[in-house]
């Protein structure tokens, strides 16, 4: 089986409180190296999600999701250049 995409919720899946779990951070850095795209889907607003990623000290764009689905699925933001569209 060849995995091409991993999509995860944020709360109580990738984070505990407001920080990425250490093992999650390690995985997020490895996924792109294996050619696997990563997407976050969350009920949170984009700004809240970006704050969590920033506080986790991931090196942009390594470890950042290809896309973020926010606001309970209402908004989809794609990684482009220095931010999300």
Buried (B, 14 or more C-beta within 10 A) or exposed (E): EEEEEBEBBBEEEBBEEEBBBEEBBEBBBEBBEEEBBBBBBBBBEBEEBBEBBEEBEBEEBEBBBBBBBBEEEEEBBEBEEEEBE
